[in-house]
Amino acid sequence: NSFNYVTQHRDLFHFSEQFAHSPYSELVSKSEVNHYFDPLFKVLQRGIEQKIIKNVNMDILIAFIYFPMIVLSNARLSENFSITEENIDTAFTLAWDAIKL
C-alpha cells in the first residue's frame, strides 16, 4: 500500500514533496504528472458515481487521503507517531470515514 511505500522510501518521498513545492515543479508538465494519478482519480470518481464516496471537489478528497500519509510519515511533523499496523489501520479508518457516505 501507499503508506508502506512511503515509509520504506522516505528520502525519495520527501524529495518529491520538496520538488513539488519548489519553483522547479513549474518545469514539469502538470498533465504528465496527473497521468500517474489517473487510476486513483478514476476509482474515486467511480466511488462518487456509486454513492460510496462523498460528491465533493476532487482536491478535497485527495487532501483527506494523501495528506495524512505525508504528515504521519514525516518524523519531524509526527514525533510521537510509531509506524505500526494498528496506527496505519487507524489512520486509514479516519481518512475513509472522512470521505465515505
Phi and psi restraints in degrees (range 20) as a CNS / XPLOR table:
assign (resid 1 and name C) (resid 2 and name N)
       (resid 2 and name CA) (resid 2 and name C) 1.0 -62.0 20.0 2
assign (resid 2 and name N) (resid 2 and name CA)
       (resid 2 and name C) (resid 3 and name N) 1.0 -39.9 20.0 2
assign (resid 2 and name C) (resid 3 and name N)
       (resid 3 and name CA) (resid 3 and name C) 1.0 -64.0 20.0 2
assign (resid 3 and name N) (resid 3 and name CA)
       (resid 3 and name C) (resid 4 and name N) 1.0 -42.1 20.0 2
assign (resid 3 and name C) (resid 4 and name N)
       (resid 4 and name CA) (resid 4 and name C) 1.0 -62.7 20.0 2
assign (resid 4 and name N) (resid 4 and name CA)
       (resid 4 and name C) (resid 5 and name N) 1.0 -41.6 20.0 2
assign (resid 4 and name C) (resid 5 and name N)
       (resid 5 and name CA) (resid 5 and name C) 1.0 -60.1 20.0 2
assign (resid 5 and name N) (resid 5 and name CA)
       (resid 5 and name C) (resid 6 and name N) 1.0 -47.1 20.0 2
assign (resid 5 and name C) (resid 6 and name N)
       (resid 6 and name CA) (resid 6 and name C) 1.0 -61.8 20.0 2
assign (resid 6 and name N) (resid 6 and name CA)
       (resid 6 and name C) (resid 7 and name N) 1.0 -44.6 20.0 2
assign (resid 6 and name C) (resid 7 and name N)
       (resid 7 and name CA) (resid 7 and name C) 1.0 -70.3 20.0 2
assign (resid 7 and name N) (resid 7 and name CA)
       (resid 7 and name C) (resid 8 and name N) 1.0 -27.6 20.0 2
assign (resid 7 and name C) (resid 8 and name N)
       (resid 8 and name CA) (resid 8 and name C) 1.0 -85.1 20.0 2
assign (resid 8 and name N) (resid 8 and name CA)
       (resid 8 and name C) (resid 9 and name N) 1.0 -17.1 20.0 2
assign (resid 8 and name C) (resid 9 and name N)
       (resid 9 and name CA) (resid 9 and name C) 1.0 -130.6 20.0 2
assign (resid 9 and name N) (resid 9 and name CA)
       (resid 9 and name C) (resid 10 and name N) 1.0 50.4 20.0 2
assign (resid 9 and name C) (resid 10 and name N)
       (resid 10 and name CA) (resid 10 and name C) 1.0 -58.7 20.0 2
assign (resid 10 and name N) (resid 10 and name CA)
       (resid 10 and name C) (resid 11 and name N) 1.0 -43.6 20.0 2
assign (resid 10 and name C) (resid 11 and name N)
       (resid 11 and name CA) (resid 11 and name C) 1.0 -60.2 20.0 2
assign (resid 11 and name N) (resid 11 and name CA)
       (resid 11 and name C) (resid 12 and name N) 1.0 -46.4 20.0 2
assign (resid 11 and name C) (resid 12 and name N)
       (resid 12 and name CA) (resid 12 and name C) 1.0 -64.0 20.0 2
assign (resid 12 and name N) (resid 12 and name CA)
       (resid 12 and name C) (resid 13 and name N) 1.0 -43.4 20.0 2
assign (resid 12 and name C) (resid 13 and name N)
       (resid 13 and name CA) (resid 13 and name C) 1.0 -63.3 20.0 2
assign (resid 13 and name N) (resid 13 and name CA)
       (resid 13 and name C) (resid 14 and name N) 1.0 -45.5 20.0 2
assign (resid 13 and name C) (resid 14 and name N)
       (resid 14 and name CA) (resid 14 and name C) 1.0 -69.4 20.0 2
assign (resid 14 and name N) (resid 14 and name CA)
       (resid 14 and name C) (resid 15 and name N) 1.0 -34.0 20.0 2
assign (resid 14 and name C) (resid 15 and name N)
       (resid 15 and name CA) (resid 15 and name C) 1.0 -61.5 20.0 2
assign (resid 15 and name N) (resid 15 and name CA)
       (resid 15 and name C) (resid 16 and name N) 1.0 -46.4 20.0 2
assign (resid 15 and name C) (resid 16 and name N)
       (resid 16 and name CA) (resid 16 and name C) 1.0 -64.0 20.0 2
assign (resid 16 and name N) (resid 16 and name CA)
       (resid 16 and name C) (resid 17 and name N) 1.0 -35.5 20.0 2
assign (resid 16 and name C) (resid 17 and name N)
       (resid 17 and name CA) (resid 17 and name C) 1.0 -65.9 20.0 2
assign (resid 17 and name N) (resid 17 and name CA)
       (resid 17 and name C) (resid 18 and name N) 1.0 -44.2 20.0 2
assign (resid 17 and name C) (resid 18 and name N)
       (resid 18 and name CA) (resid 18 and name C) 1.0 -63.5 20.0 2
assign (resid 18 and name N) (resid 18 and name CA)
       (resid 18 and name C) (resid 19 and name N) 1.0 -42.8 20.0 2
assign (resid 18 and name C) (resid 19 and name N)
       (resid 19 and name CA) (resid 19 and name C) 1.0 -61.7 20.0 2
assign (resid 19 and name N) (resid 19 and name CA)
       (resid 19 and name C) (resid 20 and name N) 1.0 -43.2 20.0 2
assign (resid 19 and name C) (resid 20 and name N)
       (resid 20 and name CA) (resid 20 and name C) 1.0 -61.9 20.0 2
assign (resid 20 and name N) (resid 20 and name CA)
       (resid 20 and name C) (resid 21 and name N) 1.0 -26.3 20.0 2
assign (resid 20 and name C) (resid 21 and name N)
       (resid 21 and name CA) (resid 21 and name C) 1.0 -102.9 20.0 2
assign (resid 21 and name N) (resid 21 and name CA)
       (resid 21 and name C) (resid 22 and name N) 1.0 14.1 20.0 2
assign (resid 21 and name C) (resid 22 and name N)
       (resid 22 and name CA) (resid 22 and name C) 1.0 -106.0 20.0 2
assign (resid 22 and name N) (resid 22 and name CA)
       (resid 22 and name C) (resid 23 and name N) 1.0 164.8 20.0 2
assign (resid 22 and name C) (resid 23 and name N)
       (resid 23 and name CA) (resid 23 and name C) 1.0 -62.1 20.0 2
assign (resid 23 and name N) (resid 23 and name CA)
       (resid 23 and name C) (resid 24 and name N) 1.0 -23.7 20.0 2
assign (resid 23 and name C) (resid 24 and name N)
       (resid 24 and name CA) (resid 24 and name C) 1.0 -65.2 20.0 2
assign (resid 24 and name N) (resid 24 and name CA)
       (resid 24 and name C) (resid 25 and name N) 1.0 -24.1 20.0 2
assign (resid 24 and name C) (resid 25 and name N)
       (resid 25 and name CA) (resid 25 and name C) 1.0 -63.5 20.0 2
assign (resid 25 and name N) (resid 25 and name CA)
       (resid 25 and name C) (resid 26 and name N) 1.0 -22.8 20.0 2
assign (resid 25 and name C) (resid 26 and name N)
       (resid 26 and name CA) (resid 26 and name C) 1.0 -67.3 20.0 2
assign (resid 26 and name N) (resid 26 and name CA)
       (resid 26 and name C) (resid 27 and name N) 1.0 -16.5 20.0 2
assign (resid 26 and name C) (resid 27 and name N)
       (resid 27 and name CA) (resid 27 and name C) 1.0 -83.3 20.0 2
assign (resid 27 and name N) (resid 27 and name CA)
       (resid 27 and name C) (resid 28 and name N) 1.0 -6.7 20.0 2
assign (resid 27 and name C) (resid 28 and name N)
       (resid 28 and name CA) (resid 28 and name C) 1.0 -105.1 20.0 2
assign (resid 28 and name N) (resid 28 and name CA)
       (resid 28 and name C) (resid 29 and name N) 1.0 136.7 20.0 2
assign (resid 28 and name C) (resid 29 and name N)
       (resid 29 and name CA) (resid 29 and name C) 1.0 -64.6 20.0 2
assign (resid 29 and name N) (resid 29 and name CA)
       (resid 29 and name C) (resid 30 and name N) 1.0 123.7 20.0 2
assign (resid 29 and name C) (resid 30 and name N)
       (resid 30 and name CA) (resid 30 and name C) 1.0 -61.8 20.0 2
assign (resid 30 and name N) (resid 30 and name CA)
       (resid 30 and name C) (resid 31 and name N) 1.0 -39.0 20.0 2
assign (resid 30 and name C) (resid 31 and name N)
       (resid 31 and name CA) (resid 31 and name C) 1.0 -66.9 20.0 2
assign (resid 31 and name N) (resid 31 and name CA)
       (resid 31 and name C) (resid 32 and name N) 1.0 -33.6 20.0 2
assign (resid 31 and name C) (resid 32 and name N)
       (resid 32 and name CA) (resid 32 and name C) 1.0 -66.7 20.0 2
assign (resid 32 and name N) (resid 32 and name CA)
       (resid 32 and name C) (resid 33 and name N) 1.0 -41.7 20.0 2
assign (resid 32 and name C) (resid 33 and name N)
       (resid 33 and name CA) (resid 33 and name C) 1.0 -66.8 20.0 2
assign (resid 33 and name N) (resid 33 and name CA)
       (resid 33 and name C) (resid 34 and name N) 1.0 -46.3 20.0 2
assign (resid 33 and name C) (resid 34 and name N)
       (resid 34 and name CA) (resid 34 and name C) 1.0 -61.0 20.0 2
assign (resid 34 and name N) (resid 34 and name CA)
       (resid 34 and name C) (resid 35 and name N) 1.0 -27.2 20.0 2
assign (resid 34 and name C) (resid 35 and name N)
       (resid 35 and name CA) (resid 35 and name C) 1.0 -56.4 20.0 2
assign (resid 35 and name N) (resid 35 and name CA)
       (resid 35 and name C) (resid 36 and name N) 1.0 -37.2 20.0 2
assign (resid 35 and name C) (resid 36 and name N)
       (resid 36 and name CA) (resid 36 and name C) 1.0 -68.5 20.0 2
assign (resid 36 and name N) (resid 36 and name CA)
       (resid 36 and name C) (resid 37 and name N) 1.0 -24.7 20.0 2
assign (resid 36 and name C) (resid 37 and name N)
       (resid 37 and name CA) (resid 37 and name C) 1.0 -96.6 20.0 2
assign (resid 37 and name N) (resid 37 and name CA)
       (resid 37 and name C) (resid 38 and name N) 1.0 -1.4 20.0 2
assign (resid 37 and name C) (resid 38 and name N)
       (resid 38 and name CA) (resid 38 and name C) 1.0 -52.9 20.0 2
assign (resid 38 and name N) (resid 38 and name CA)
       (resid 38 and name C) (resid 39 and name N) 1.0 -44.2 20.0 2
assign (resid 38 and name C) (resid 39 and name N)
       (resid 39 and name CA) (resid 39 and name C) 1.0 -58.6 20.0 2
assign (resid 39 and name N) (resid 39 and name CA)
       (resid 39 and name C) (resid 40 and name N) 1.0 -40.2 20.0 2
assign (resid 39 and name C) (resid 40 and name N)
       (resid 40 and name CA) (resid 40 and name C) 1.0 -65.1 20.0 2
assign (resid 40 and name N) (resid 40 and name CA)
       (resid 40 and name C) (resid 41 and name N) 1.0 -46.0 20.0 2
assign (resid 40 and name C) (resid 41 and name N)
       (resid 41 and name CA) (resid 41 and name C) 1.0 -59.7 20.0 2
assign (resid 41 and name N) (resid 41 and name CA)
       (resid 41 and name C) (resid 42 and name N) 1.0 -40.6 20.0 2
assign (resid 41 and name C) (resid 42 and name N)
       (resid 42 and name CA) (resid 42 and name C) 1.0 -66.2 20.0 2
assign (resid 42 and name N) (resid 42 and name CA)
       (resid 42 and name C) (resid 43 and name N) 1.0 -41.5 20.0 2
assign (resid 42 and name C) (resid 43 and name N)
       (resid 43 and name CA) (resid 43 and name C) 1.0 -64.0 20.0 2
assign (resid 43 and name N) (resid 43 and name CA)
       (resid 43 and name C) (resid 44 and name N) 1.0 -43.7 20.0 2
assign (resid 43 and name C) (resid 44 and name N)
       (resid 44 and name CA) (resid 44 and name C) 1.0 -63.4 20.0 2
assign (resid 44 and name N) (resid 44 and name CA)
       (resid 44 and name C) (resid 45 and name N) 1.0 -43.3 20.0 2
assign (resid 44 and name C) (resid 45 and name N)
       (resid 45 and name CA) (resid 45 and name C) 1.0 -62.3 20.0 2
assign (resid 45 and name N) (resid 45 and name CA)
       (resid 45 and name C) (resid 46 and name N) 1.0 -40.7 20.0 2
assign (resid 45 and name C) (resid 46 and name N)
       (resid 46 and name CA) (resid 46 and name C) 1.0 -63.6 20.0 2
assign (resid 46 and name N) (resid 46 and name CA)
       (resid 46 and name C) (resid 47 and name N) 1.0 -40.4 20.0 2
assign (resid 46 and name C) (resid 47 and name N)
       (resid 47 and name CA) (resid 47 and name C) 1.0 -62.1 20.0 2
assign (resid 47 and name N) (resid 47 and name CA)
       (resid 47 and name C) (resid 48 and name N) 1.0 -37.5 20.0 2
assign (resid 47 and name C) (resid 48 and name N)
       (resid 48 and name CA) (resid 48 and name C) 1.0 -65.6 20.0 2
assign (resid 48 and name N) (resid 48 and name CA)
       (resid 48 and name C) (resid 49 and name N) 1.0 -47.5 20.0 2
assign (resid 48 and name C) (resid 49 and name N)
       (resid 49 and name CA) (resid 49 and name C) 1.0 -62.2 20.0 2
assign (resid 49 and name N) (resid 49 and name CA)
       (resid 49 and name C) (resid 50 and name N) 1.0 -33.3 20.0 2
assign (resid 49 and name C) (resid 50 and name N)
       (resid 50 and name CA) (resid 50 and name C) 1.0 -88.3 20.0 2
assign (resid 50 and name N) (resid 50 and name CA)
       (resid 50 and name C) (resid 51 and name N) 1.0 5.9 20.0 2
assign (resid 50 and name C) (resid 51 and name N)
       (resid 51 and name CA) (resid 51 and name C) 1.0 59.9 20.0 2
assign (resid 51 and name N) (resid 51 and name CA)
       (resid 51 and name C) (resid 52 and name N) 1.0 39.2 20.0 2
assign (resid 51 and name C) (resid 52 and name N)
       (resid 52 and name CA) (resid 52 and name C) 1.0 -101.5 20.0 2
assign (resid 52 and name N) (resid 52 and name CA)
       (resid 52 and name C) (resid 53 and name N) 1.0 -34.8 20.0 2
assign (resid 52 and name C) (resid 53 and name N)
       (resid 53 and name CA) (resid 53 and name C) 1.0 -115.6 20.0 2
assign (resid 53 and name N) (resid 53 and name CA)
       (resid 53 and name C) (resid 54 and name N) 1.0 145.1 20.0 2
assign (resid 53 and name C) (resid 54 and name N)
       (resid 54 and name CA) (resid 54 and name C) 1.0 -58.9 20.0 2
assign (resid 54 and name N) (resid 54 and name CA)
       (resid 54 and name C) (resid 55 and name N) 1.0 141.0 20.0 2
assign (resid 54 and name C) (resid 55 and name N)
       (resid 55 and name CA) (resid 55 and name C) 1.0 -87.7 20.0 2
assign (resid 55 and name N) (resid 55 and name CA)
       (resid 55 and name C) (resid 56 and name N) 1.0 80.7 20.0 2
assign (resid 55 and name C) (resid 56 and name N)
       (resid 56 and name CA) (resid 56 and name C) 1.0 -126.6 20.0 2
assign (resid 56 and name N) (resid 56 and name CA)
       (resid 56 and name C) (resid 57 and name N) 1.0 171.0 20.0 2
assign (resid 56 and name C) (resid 57 and name N)
       (resid 57 and name CA) (resid 57 and name C) 1.0 -51.5 20.0 2
assign (resid 57 and name N) (resid 57 and name CA)
       (resid 57 and name C) (resid 58 and name N) 1.0 136.2 20.0 2
assign (resid 57 and name C) (resid 58 and name N)
       (resid 58 and name CA) (resid 58 and name C) 1.0 -58.8 20.0 2
assign (resid 58 and name N) (resid 58 and name CA)
       (resid 58 and name C) (resid 59 and name N) 1.0 -34.9 20.0 2
assign (resid 58 and name C) (resid 59 and name N)
       (resid 59 and name CA) (resid 59 and name C) 1.0 -62.4 20.0 2
assign (resid 59 and name N) (resid 59 and name CA)
       (resid 59 and name C) (resid 60 and name N) 1.0 -35.3 20.0 2
assign (resid 59 and name C) (resid 60 and name N)
       (resid 60 and name CA) (resid 60 and name C) 1.0 -68.1 20.0 2
assign (resid 60 and name N) (resid 60 and name CA)
       (resid 60 and name C) (resid 61 and name N) 1.0 -44.4 20.0 2
assign (resid 60 and name C) (resid 61 and name N)
       (resid 61 and name CA) (resid 61 and name C) 1.0 -59.1 20.0 2
assign (resid 61 and name N) (resid 61 and name CA)
       (resid 61 and name C) (resid 62 and name N) 1.0 -46.4 20.0 2
assign (resid 61 and name C) (resid 62 and name N)
       (resid 62 and name CA) (resid 62 and name C) 1.0 -61.1 20.0 2
assign (resid 62 and name N) (resid 62 and name CA)
       (resid 62 and name C) (resid 63 and name N) 1.0 -40.1 20.0 2
assign (resid 62 and name C) (resid 63 and name N)
       (resid 63 and name CA) (resid 63 and name C) 1.0 -60.2 20.0 2
assign (resid 63 and name N) (resid 63 and name CA)
       (resid 63 and name C) (resid 64 and name N) 1.0 -41.7 20.0 2
assign (resid 63 and name C) (resid 64 and name N)
       (resid 64 and name CA) (resid 64 and name C) 1.0 -75.7 20.0 2
assign (resid 64 and name N) (resid 64 and name CA)
       (resid 64 and name C) (resid 65 and name N) 1.0 -20.9 20.0 2
assign (resid 64 and name C) (resid 65 and name N)
       (resid 65 and name CA) (resid 65 and name C) 1.0 -90.2 20.0 2
assign (resid 65 and name N) (resid 65 and name CA)
       (resid 65 and name C) (resid 66 and name N) 1.0 -45.1 20.0 2
assign (resid 65 and name C) (resid 66 and name N)
       (resid 66 and name CA) (resid 66 and name C) 1.0 -88.4 20.0 2
assign (resid 66 and name N) (resid 66 and name CA)
       (resid 66 and name C) (resid 67 and name N) 1.0 -44.3 20.0 2
assign (resid 66 and name C) (resid 67 and name N)
       (resid 67 and name CA) (resid 67 and name C) 1.0 -68.3 20.0 2
assign (resid 67 and name N) (resid 67 and name CA)
       (resid 67 and name C) (resid 68 and name N) 1.0 -31.1 20.0 2
assign (resid 67 and name C) (resid 68 and name N)
       (resid 68 and name CA) (resid 68 and name C) 1.0 -59.0 20.0 2
assign (resid 68 and name N) (resid 68 and name CA)
       (resid 68 and name C) (resid 69 and name N) 1.0 -37.4 20.0 2
assign (resid 68 and name C) (resid 69 and name N)
       (resid 69 and name CA) (resid 69 and name C) 1.0 -65.5 20.0 2
assign (resid 69 and name N) (resid 69 and name CA)
       (resid 69 and name C) (resid 70 and name N) 1.0 -40.4 20.0 2
assign (resid 69 and name C) (resid 70 and name N)
       (resid 70 and name CA) (resid 70 and name C) 1.0 -62.4 20.0 2
assign (resid 70 and name N) (resid 70 and name CA)
       (resid 70 and name C) (resid 71 and name N) 1.0 -49.3 20.0 2
assign (resid 70 and name C) (resid 71 and name N)
       (resid 71 and name CA) (resid 71 and name C) 1.0 -66.2 20.0 2
assign (resid 71 and name N) (resid 71 and name CA)
       (resid 71 and name C) (resid 72 and name N) 1.0 -46.8 20.0 2
assign (resid 71 and name C) (resid 72 and name N)
       (resid 72 and name CA) (resid 72 and name C) 1.0 -70.7 20.0 2
assign (resid 72 and name N) (resid 72 and name CA)
       (resid 72 and name C) (resid 73 and name N) 1.0 -24.7 20.0 2
assign (resid 72 and name C) (resid 73 and name N)
       (resid 73 and name CA) (resid 73 and name C) 1.0 -85.2 20.0 2
assign (resid 73 and name N) (resid 73 and name CA)
       (resid 73 and name C) (resid 74 and name N) 1.0 -7.3 20.0 2
assign (resid 73 and name C) (resid 74 and name N)
       (resid 74 and name CA) (resid 74 and name C) 1.0 -100.1 20.0 2
assign (resid 74 and name N) (resid 74 and name CA)
       (resid 74 and name C) (resid 75 and name N) 1.0 110.0 20.0 2
assign (resid 74 and name C) (resid 75 and name N)
       (resid 75 and name CA) (resid 75 and name C) 1.0 -60.5 20.0 2
assign (resid 75 and name N) (resid 75 and name CA)
       (resid 75 and name C) (resid 76 and name N) 1.0 -29.7 20.0 2
assign (resid 75 and name C) (resid 76 and name N)
       (resid 76 and name CA) (resid 76 and name C) 1.0 -71.6 20.0 2
assign (resid 76 and name N) (resid 76 and name CA)
       (resid 76 and name C) (resid 77 and name N) 1.0 -30.6 20.0 2
assign (resid 76 and name C) (resid 77 and name N)
       (resid 77 and name CA) (resid 77 and name C) 1.0 -88.1 20.0 2
assign (resid 77 and name N) (resid 77 and name CA)
       (resid 77 and name C) (resid 78 and name N) 1.0 -25.2 20.0 2
assign (resid 77 and name C) (resid 78 and name N)
       (resid 78 and name CA) (resid 78 and name C) 1.0 -132.3 20.0 2
assign (resid 78 and name N) (resid 78 and name CA)
       (resid 78 and name C) (resid 79 and name N) 1.0 68.2 20.0 2
assign (resid 78 and name C) (resid 79 and name N)
       (resid 79 and name CA) (resid 79 and name C) 1.0 -60.1 20.0 2
assign (resid 79 and name N) (resid 79 and name CA)
       (resid 79 and name C) (resid 80 and name N) 1.0 -33.5 20.0 2
assign (resid 79 and name C) (resid 80 and name N)
       (resid 80 and name CA) (resid 80 and name C) 1.0 -99.9 20.0 2
assign (resid 80 and name N) (resid 80 and name CA)
       (resid 80 and name C) (resid 81 and name N) 1.0 13.1 20.0 2
assign (resid 80 and name C) (resid 81 and name N)
       (resid 81 and name CA) (resid 81 and name C) 1.0 -95.4 20.0 2
assign (resid 81 and name N) (resid 81 and name CA)
       (resid 81 and name C) (resid 82 and name N) 1.0 126.4 20.0 2
assign (resid 81 and name C) (resid 82 and name N)
       (resid 82 and name CA) (resid 82 and name C) 1.0 -103.7 20.0 2
assign (resid 82 and name N) (resid 82 and name CA)
       (resid 82 and name C) (resid 83 and name N) 1.0 134.0 20.0 2
assign (resid 82 and name C) (resid 83 and name N)
       (resid 83 and name CA) (resid 83 and name C) 1.0 -82.3 20.0 2
assign (resid 83 and name N) (resid 83 and name CA)
       (resid 83 and name C) (resid 84 and name N) 1.0 93.6 20.0 2
assign (resid 83 and name C) (resid 84 and name N)
       (resid 84 and name CA) (resid 84 and name C) 1.0 -122.6 20.0 2
assign (resid 84 and name N) (resid 84 and name CA)
       (resid 84 and name C) (resid 85 and name N) 1.0 161.7 20.0 2
assign (resid 84 and name C) (resid 85 and name N)
       (resid 85 and name CA) (resid 85 and name C) 1.0 -58.8 20.0 2
assign (resid 85 and name N) (resid 85 and name CA)
       (resid 85 and name C) (resid 86 and name N) 1.0 -40.3 20.0 2
assign (resid 85 and name C) (resid 86 and name N)
       (resid 86 and name CA) (resid 86 and name C) 1.0 -63.4 20.0 2
assign (resid 86 and name N) (resid 86 and name CA)
       (resid 86 and name C) (resid 87 and name N) 1.0 -44.9 20.0 2
assign (resid 86 and name C) (resid 87 and name N)
       (resid 87 and name CA) (resid 87 and name C) 1.0 -67.3 20.0 2
assign (resid 87 and name N) (resid 87 and name CA)
       (resid 87 and name C) (resid 88 and name N) 1.0 -38.0 20.0 2
assign (resid 87 and name C) (resid 88 and name N)
       (resid 88 and name CA) (resid 88 and name C) 1.0 -63.8 20.0 2
assign (resid 88 and name N) (resid 88 and name CA)
       (resid 88 and name C) (resid 89 and name N) 1.0 -44.4 20.0 2
assign (resid 88 and name C) (resid 89 and name N)
       (resid 89 and name CA) (resid 89 and name C) 1.0 -60.8 20.0 2
assign (resid 89 and name N) (resid 89 and name CA)
       (resid 89 and name C) (resid 90 and name N) 1.0 -41.0 20.0 2
assign (resid 89 and name C) (resid 90 and name N)
       (resid 90 and name CA) (resid 90 and name C) 1.0 -63.8 20.0 2
assign (resid 90 and name N) (resid 90 and name CA)
       (resid 90 and name C) (resid 91 and name N) 1.0 -45.0 20.0 2
assign (resid 90 and name C) (resid 91 and name N)
       (resid 91 and name CA) (resid 91 and name C) 1.0 -62.1 20.0 2
assign (resid 91 and name N) (resid 91 and name CA)
       (resid 91 and name C) (resid 92 and name N) 1.0 -42.8 20.0 2
assign (resid 91 and name C) (resid 92 and name N)
       (resid 92 and name CA) (resid 92 and name C) 1.0 -62.8 20.0 2
assign (resid 92 and name N) (resid 92 and name CA)
       (resid 92 and name C) (resid 93 and name N) 1.0 -44.8 20.0 2
assign (resid 92 and name C) (resid 93 and name N)
       (resid 93 and name CA) (resid 93 and name C) 1.0 -60.4 20.0 2
assign (resid 93 and name N) (resid 93 and name CA)
       (resid 93 and name C) (resid 94 and name N) 1.0 -43.2 20.0 2
assign (resid 93 and name C) (resid 94 and name N)
       (resid 94 and name CA) (resid 94 and name C) 1.0 -64.3 20.0 2
assign (resid 94 and name N) (resid 94 and name CA)
       (resid 94 and name C) (resid 95 and name N) 1.0 -42.9 20.0 2
assign (resid 94 and name C) (resid 95 and name N)
       (resid 95 and name CA) (resid 95 and name C) 1.0 -64.6 20.0 2
assign (resid 95 and name N) (resid 95 and name CA)
       (resid 95 and name C) (resid 96 and name N) 1.0 -43.4 20.0 2
assign (resid 95 and name C) (resid 96 and name N)
       (resid 96 and name CA) (resid 96 and name C) 1.0 -63.0 20.0 2
assign (resid 96 and name N) (resid 96 and name CA)
       (resid 96 and name C) (resid 97 and name N) 1.0 -44.9 20.0 2
assign (resid 96 and name C) (resid 97 and name N)
       (resid 97 and name CA) (resid 97 and name C) 1.0 -60.4 20.0 2
assign (resid 97 and name N) (resid 97 and name CA)
       (resid 97 and name C) (resid 98 and name N) 1.0 -29.8 20.0 2
assign (resid 97 and name C) (resid 98 and name N)
       (resid 98 and name CA) (resid 98 and name C) 1.0 -71.9 20.0 2
assign (resid 98 and name N) (resid 98 and name CA)
       (resid 98 and name C) (resid 99 and name N) 1.0 -30.2 20.0 2
assign (resid 98 and name C) (resid 99 and name N)
       (resid 99 and name CA) (resid 99 and name C) 1.0 -107.7 20.0 2
assign (resid 99 and name N) (resid 99 and name CA)
       (resid 99 and name C) (resid 100 and name N) 1.0 -16.0 20.0 2
assign (resid 99 and name C) (resid 100 and name N)
       (resid 100 and name CA) (resid 100 and name C) 1.0 -80.2 20.0 2
assign (resid 100 and name N) (resid 100 and name CA)
       (resid 100 and name C) (resid 101 and name N) 1.0 154.7 20.0 2
